[in-house]
Amino acid sequence: MTVEADLHSRIAGYAGFSALAGSRIYFVEAPQNTAEPYATFWRVSSQRHHCMGVDTDVVHARFQFDCWGQTPNSVRSLLEQVLSAIQRYRGAGTVTIEDILIDSDIDHPKEYESDTYHSSLDAMVIYRE
């Protein structure tokens, strides 16, 4: 398994998120015609850390979490639940997550082609492989 699987499980199992979106969180993109609201996430980049020439197995990975929906309020509410689920989270699943630090968030303008609102959250996920 992977850190992505652990993040998916953490968010999908979080009561506040599941109350708004069920288990509708997807890695990279949602299936076509997914009911809204829903969330997607993806790894932006990762950096492996070394100490005195030795691999430490510690990874600092930047992830972006995106929430999608029909109203700005529904999207912001879902984003707040993602934030609550992951902010300063530590735990062991398939990998050991040492910490999750929130970097930034943004509300995007309405996407007129899809008639959808969208907000994003960037987080640094520090974990051991």
Sequence and secondary structure as in RCSB ss.txt:
>XXXX:A:sequence
MTVEADLHSRIAGYAGFSALAGSRIYFVEAPQNTAEPYATFWRVSSQRHHCMGVDTDVVHARFQFDCWGQTPNSV
RSLLEQVLSAIQRYRGAGTVTIEDILIDSDIDHPKEYESDTYHSSLDAMVIYRE
>XXXX:A:secstr
  HHHHHHHHHHT HHHHHHHTT EEESS  TT  SSEEEEEEEEEEEEEETTEEEEEEEEEEEEEEEESSHHHH
HHHHHHHHHHHTT  EESSSEEEEEEEEEEEEEEEETTTTEEEEEEEEEEEEE 
